[in-house]
Amino acid sequence: MVAGAAGQRLGREFRWLWTAYAVSVCGTRLAFDALPLIAVLVLDVGPAEVSALAATGLAVGAAVAVPLGPWVEFRRKRPVMIGTDLLRAGALLTVPAAYALDLLSFPQLLLVSVVVAAADITFGAASGAFLKSLVPPEHLLAANGRFEATNWTATMLGPPLGGAAIGLLGPVVTLVTDAVSYLLSATALRAIGDTERSAERLGERLSKRPAHPGEAPTEEAPAEGTPPEPAAPRLRARELLEGWRYILTSPALRPLFLNTILVNGLIMATAPLLLVLMVGELGFTPWQYGLAFALPCVGGLIGSRLARRLVARHGQHRVLLATGALRACWPVGLAFIHPGATGLVLVMAVELGLITCMGVFNPVMATYRLDETPPDRVARTLSAWSVTSKLTIAVLTAVWGLLAAATGPRTAVAAAGALMLATPLLLPRHRPARPSPKDDTAELKG
């Protein structure tokens, strides 16, 4: 009953946006590591090329996306989202086409990974700005909680099912499934309708209403919170850095930005080292390794369901600090992995604690970030955030690979966990006071 009521409050347009996200994330998780597997199984490349494929997609894709954040800011977000879905689908479909014609090459896989990574960042920036304009501020946490729960569900089920599909049908087929999921996502986004144009018309009506009876209509700026009228100004060099400039000068966002970038980078940097440690040195089988990281994803579902209740009881900022600090305490436990069933249970317990904390923290953080970002800077801010995150992951993955080569994977994992313990110091200790937004729509009701 509560879930149904929440769904009604979020509205039909949000349900289509949620559907688009769900089908695309399920396709992506189902085709997890499909490109590297194609490189190994079809092109017979070595570890260096596989690492280059992963690093190039992140680093070059992020660099390509730098000018796209400012570009997205001044355009309607829904067409951009549909366009990036179609672009990702088209790029992925070139792989099975080339494979069928016996023309597949490693440079093509590199290009596809770059295009998909850049489109991912662009879609994320546009969808965040679109969500802020679509959902009332008081319902943003509920919306972000649904996205978080969907992501962890797909993460829990997608890779095991995708692995089985790859074993039966091959990695090229799962890549086709991923491409189809983007086409379905674009279809769901089209079903939303042109809500941005409607919002602009509302802003125009508000700006032209006289302040008092008998006065002539004025040409004031649109109401606060109304999406700005899309324009296409010439992209200047300073606009490329506007997202970073806003983040780094914001007392509310700067510490949160530094915290999340470092935490996510350290978590992702140790992922390949855990594979080497568990499968290569401790003798765990691939299915045990997959189970150790898939089953704890249920914690993400639990955390995302708890997020709204915890915020309602303790407040947004307190929950952000508590779960942000708690999520940093778990990874150091991975340094104590040992062979056997108890070692497997240890990994699952650590991952369950980490993912549960992340399940609460992520939607609260996403809501806090949208709350603290003006509507005319959302796309640039989210794009800069995502670009920095991907570049940091690429750099830290390379650094921790070198560290593991010098000291061993267990020592490198322990070093990442120890460094993670210091990251709560970067969380925003106090939330700056902000004036309450004016509800200009009340004028229309008078």
C-alpha positions in Angstrom: 0.0 0.0 0.0 2.8 2.4 0.9 4.8 1.5 -2.2 1.7 2.0 -4.4 1.0 5.4 -2.8 4.7 6.4 -3.3 4.4 5.4 -7.0 1.3 7.6 -7.4 3.1 10.5 -5.9 6.1 10.0 -8.2 3.8 10.0 -11.2 3.5 8.2 -14.6 6.5 10.1 -16.1 8.8 8.9 -13.4 7.6 5.3 -13.8 8.6 5.4 -17.5 12.0 6.9 -16.5 12.4 4.1 -13.9 11.5 1.5 -16.6 14.1 2.9 -19.0 16.7 2.7 -16.3 15.7 -0.8 -15.2 15.9 -2.3 -18.7 19.2 -0.7 -19.6 20.9 -1.6 -16.3 19.7 -5.2 -16.5 21.1 -5.4 -20.0 24.4 -4.0 -18.9 24.8 -6.3 -15.9 23.8 -9.3 -18.1 26.6 -8.4 -20.5 29.1 -7.7 -17.7 32.7 -8.1 -19.1 31.4 -9.1 -22.5 33.9 -6.9 -24.4 36.9 -8.3 -22.5 35.6 -11.8 -23.0 35.2 -11.2 -26.7 38.7 -9.8 -26.9 40.1 -13.0 -25.2 37.9 -15.7 -26.7 37.5 -14.3 -30.3 40.6 -12.2 -30.8 42.9 -14.2 -28.6 44.6 -11.1 -27.0 46.7 -11.2 -23.8 46.4 -9.6 -20.4 48.0 -6.3 -21.5 45.4 -5.8 -24.2 42.5 -6.6 -21.8 43.8 -4.1 -19.3 44.2 -1.5 -22.0 40.6 -2.1 -23.1 39.3 -1.4 -19.6 41.6 1.6 -19.0 41.0 3.1 -22.4 37.3 2.9 -22.2 37.3 4.7 -18.8 40.0 7.3 -19.4 39.4 8.3 -23.1 35.6 8.0 -22.7 35.8 10.4 -19.8 38.0 12.8 -21.7 35.6 12.8 -24.6 32.7 13.5 -22.3 34.3 16.7 -20.8 32.7 19.1 -23.3 29.4 17.2 -23.4 28.3 18.3 -19.9 28.1 22.0 -20.8 26.6 21.0 -24.1 23.8 19.0 -22.4 23.1 21.8 -19.9 21.5 24.0 -22.5 19.5 21.4 -24.3 16.4 19.4 -23.6 17.4 16.4 -21.5 15.0 13.7 -22.8 16.2 13.9 -26.4 19.8 13.7 -25.3 19.0 10.6 -23.2 17.2 9.0 -26.1 20.1 9.9 -28.4 22.8 8.4 -26.1 20.7 5.2 -25.8 20.6 4.9 -29.6 24.3 5.7 -29.8 25.2 3.0 -27.3 23.0 0.5 -29.0 24.4 1.3 -32.4 28.0 1.1 -31.2 27.5 -2.3 -29.5 25.7 -3.7 -32.5 28.8 -3.0 -34.7 30.6 -5.8 -32.8 28.3 -8.7 -33.7 28.0 -7.3 -37.3 31.8 -7.3 -37.6 32.0 -10.7 -36.0 29.6 -12.1 -38.5 31.6 -10.7 -41.4 34.9 -11.8 -39.9 36.0 -8.2 -39.7 36.2 -7.8 -35.9 39.4 -6.2 -34.6 40.9 -5.0 -31.3 40.9 -1.3 -32.3 37.1 -1.6 -33.0 36.6 -2.9 -29.4 38.6 0.0 -28.1 36.5 2.5 -30.1 33.2 0.9 -28.9 34.4 1.0 -25.3 35.2 4.7 -25.6 31.9 5.6 -27.3 29.9 3.7 -24.6 31.8 5.2 -21.7 31.3 8.8 -23.1 27.6 8.1 -23.7 27.2 6.7 -20.2 28.5 9.9 -18.7 26.4 12.1 -20.9 23.3 10.0 -20.2 23.9 10.2 -16.4 24.3 14.0 -16.5 21.1 14.5 -18.6 19.1 12.0 -16.5 20.1 13.6 -13.2 19.0 17.1 -14.5 15.8 15.6 -16.0 15.0 13.8 -12.7 15.4 17.1 -10.7 12.9 18.8 -13.0 10.5 15.8 -13.1 10.2 14.9 -9.4 9.2 17.3 -6.5 12.1 17.8 -4.1 10.3 16.0 -1.3 10.1 12.9 -3.4 13.7 12.9 -4.8 15.0 10.4 -2.1 12.2 8.0 -2.9 13.0 8.2 -6.6 16.8 7.7 -6.0 16.0 4.8 -3.6 14.2 3.0 -6.4 17.1 3.5 -8.8 19.5 2.2 -6.1 17.3 -0.9 -5.4 17.1 -1.6 -9.2 20.8 -1.3 -9.6 21.6 -3.8 -6.8 19.0 -6.2 -8.0 20.5 -6.2 -11.5 24.0 -6.5 -10.0 23.0 -9.5 -8.0 21.2 -11.4 -10.8 22.8 -10.1 -14.0 26.4 -11.4 -13.9 25.5 -15.0 -12.9 22.8 -15.1 -15.6 25.1 -13.4 -18.0 27.8 -15.9 -17.3 25.5 -18.8 -17.9 24.3 -17.1 -21.2 27.9 -16.6 -22.3 28.7 -20.3 -21.6 25.7 -21.4 -23.7 25.5 -18.8 -26.4 28.8 -16.9 -26.4 29.6 -13.3 -25.4 28.5 -11.8 -28.7 24.9 -12.8 -28.0 24.9 -11.1 -24.5 26.3 -8.0 -26.2 23.3 -8.0 -28.5 21.0 -8.3 -25.5 22.7 -5.2 -24.0 22.1 -3.3 -27.2 18.5 -4.3 -27.3 18.1 -3.1 -23.7 19.2 0.4 -24.8 16.6 0.4 -27.6 13.9 -0.5 -25.1 15.2 2.2 -22.8 14.9 4.8 -25.6 11.3 3.5 -26.2 10.4 4.0 -22.6 11.8 7.5 -22.6 9.8 8.5 -25.6 6.6 7.4 -23.7 7.3 10.1 -21.1 6.2 12.9 -23.3 7.7 16.4 -23.6 7.5 17.3 -20.0 10.3 19.9 -20.3 8.3 21.9 -22.9 5.3 21.8 -20.5 7.4 23.1 -17.7 8.7 25.9 -19.8 5.2 27.0 -20.7 4.4 27.0 -17.0 7.4 29.2 -16.3 6.3 31.6 -19.1 2.8 31.8 -17.6 4.3 32.6 -14.2 6.7 35.2 -15.5 3.9 37.1 -17.3 1.3 37.2 -14.5 1.0 40.6 -12.9 2.3 40.8 -9.4 -0.9 42.7 -8.3 -4.4 43.1 -9.9 -4.5 45.9 -12.4 -0.7 45.8 -13.2 0.5 45.0 -16.6 2.2 41.7 -17.2 5.9 41.6 -16.7 8.7 39.7 -18.4 10.3 38.4 -15.2 12.6 35.4 -15.1 11.0 32.0 -14.8 10.1 30.7 -11.4 12.9 29.1 -9.3 13.1 25.4 -10.0 11.7 25.7 -13.5 14.1 24.3 -16.2 15.7 27.2 -18.1 14.6 27.7 -21.6 17.0 25.7 -23.7 19.4 27.8 -25.7 22.5 26.9 -27.7 25.2 29.4 -26.8 28.6 29.0 -28.2 30.6 26.6 -26.1 33.5 28.6 -24.5 36.6 27.2 -22.9 35.6 28.4 -19.4 32.3 26.5 -19.7 34.2 23.2 -19.9 35.3 23.7 -16.3 32.1 25.2 -14.9 31.0 21.9 -13.3 34.3 21.5 -11.4 34.3 25.2 -10.5 30.9 24.9 -8.9 31.7 21.7 -7.1 35.0 22.9 -5.7 33.6 26.3 -4.5 30.6 24.7 -2.9 31.1 24.1 0.9 28.4 21.5 0.7 29.5 19.5 -2.3 33.3 19.8 -2.2 34.0 17.4 0.7 31.3 15.0 -0.5 32.9 15.0 -4.0 36.4 14.3 -2.6 35.0 11.5 -0.4 33.0 9.7 -3.0 35.6 9.9 -5.7 38.3 8.4 -3.4 36.1 5.7 -1.9 34.7 4.5 -5.3 38.2 4.6 -6.8 39.7 2.5 -4.0 36.9 0.0 -4.2 37.2 -0.4 -7.9 41.0 -0.5 -7.9 41.0 -3.5 -5.6 38.4 -5.5 -7.6 41.0 -7.1 -10.0 43.4 -7.8 -7.1 40.6 -9.7 -5.2 40.1 -11.8 -8.3 43.8 -12.7 -8.4 44.0 -13.3 -4.7 40.9 -15.4 -4.4 41.0 -17.5 -7.6 44.7 -17.3 -8.4 46.3 -17.7 -4.9 43.7 -19.1 -2.5 42.1 -21.6 -4.8 38.5 -20.5 -4.9 36.6 -21.6 -8.0 35.1 -19.0 -10.3 31.5 -19.8 -9.2 32.5 -19.3 -5.6 34.1 -16.0 -6.5 31.0 -14.9 -8.3 28.7 -16.0 -5.4 30.9 -14.1 -2.9 30.1 -10.8 -4.6 26.6 -11.5 -6.0 24.8 -12.7 -2.9 25.7 -9.7 -0.7 24.0 -7.4 -3.2 20.8 -8.2 -1.2 22.3 -5.6 1.2 21.8 -3.0 -1.4 18.1 -3.8 -1.6 17.9 -3.6 2.2 19.8 -0.3 2.4 17.8 1.4 -0.3 14.5 0.4 1.4 15.8 1.8 4.7 17.1 5.1 3.4 13.8 7.0 3.5 12.9 5.7 6.9 16.3 6.6 8.4 16.3 10.1 6.9 12.7 10.7 8.2 13.8 9.7 11.7 17.4 11.1 11.9 17.7 13.7 9.2 19.5 13.7 5.8 22.8 15.1 6.9 23.2 12.8 9.9 22.4 9.7 7.8 24.9 10.8 5.2 27.6 11.2 7.7 26.9 7.9 9.6 26.6 5.6 6.5 29.4 7.4 4.8 31.7 6.6 7.7 30.4 3.1 8.2 30.9 2.1 4.5 34.6 2.9 4.9 35.1 0.5 7.8 34.4 -2.7 5.9 37.0 -3.1 3.0 40.0 -3.5 5.4 38.5 -6.9 6.4 39.2 -8.2 2.9 42.9 -8.3 3.7 42.2 -11.3 6.0 40.7 -13.6 3.4 41.8 -17.2 3.8 41.1 -20.5 2.0 38.0 -22.6 2.6 34.4 -22.1 3.6 35.2 -19.7 6.4 37.2 -17.5 4.1 34.2 -17.4 1.7 31.9 -16.5 4.5 34.3 -13.7 5.6 34.2 -12.2 2.1 30.4 -12.3 2.0 30.0 -10.8 5.4 32.4 -7.9 4.6 30.7 -7.3 1.2 27.2 -7.5 2.8 28.1 -4.8 5.4 29.8 -2.6 2.7 26.9 -2.9 0.2 24.2 -2.4 2.8 25.9 0.9 3.9 26.2 1.9 0.3 22.6 1.1 -0.3 21.6 3.7 2.2 24.4 6.2 1.4 24.1 6.3 -2.4 20.5 7.5 -2.7 20.9 9.9 0.2 24.0 11.3 -1.4 22.4 11.6 -4.8 19.5 13.5 -3.3 21.8 15.7 -1.3 23.8 16.5 -4.4 20.7 17.4 -6.4 19.3 19.5 -3.5 22.6 21.5 -3.4 22.9 22.1 -7.2 20.9 24.8 -9.0 18.8 23.6 -11.9 20.9 25.4 -14.4 24.1 23.7 -13.3 22.9 20.1 -12.7 24.2 18.6 -16.0 27.6 20.2 -15.8 28.0 19.2 -12.1 27.0 15.6 -12.7 29.1 15.3 -15.8 32.2 16.7 -14.0 31.5 14.4 -11.1 31.3 11.3 -13.3 34.3 12.2 -15.5 36.5 12.7 -12.4 35.2 9.4 -10.9 36.0 7.4 -14.0 39.5 9.0 -14.4 40.3 8.4 -10.8 39.2 4.7 -11.0 41.5 4.3 -14.1 44.5 5.9 -12.3 44.0 4.1 -9.0 43.5 0.8 -10.8 46.9 1.2 -12.5 48.6 2.4 -9.3 47.2 -0.5 -7.3 48.2 -2.9 -10.0 51.8 -1.8 -9.7 51.6 -1.9 -5.9 50.3 -5.5 -6.1 53.1 -6.4 -8.5 55.7 -5.1 -6.0 54.1 -6.3 -2.7 51.5 -8.9 -3.5 47.7 -8.5 -3.9 46.9 -9.1 -0.2 49.2 -6.2 0.9 47.7 -3.9 -1.8 44.2 -4.8 -0.7 45.1 -4.1 2.9 46.7 -0.7 1.9 43.5 0.3 0.1 41.4 -0.7 3.2 43.6 1.2 5.5 43.5 4.3 3.4 39.7 4.0 3.2 39.5 4.3 7.0 40.6 8.0 6.6 38.0 8.9 4.0 35.2 9.9 6.6 37.3 12.9 7.4 36.4 14.2 3.9 32.6 14.1 4.5 30.8 17.4 5.0 30.7 18.0 8.7 28.0 20.7 8.5 25.4 21.5 5.9 25.4 25.2 4.9 22.1 27.0 5.5 20.1 27.5 2.4 17.0 29.7 1.9 13.8 27.8 1.3 12.7 27.8 -2.3 9.8 29.9 -3.1 6.7 28.0 -4.3 5.7 30.2 -7.3 3.1 27.8 -8.5 0.9 28.9 -5.6 0.1 32.0 -7.7 -1.7 29.9 -10.2 -4.1 28.6 -7.6 -5.2 32.0 -6.4 
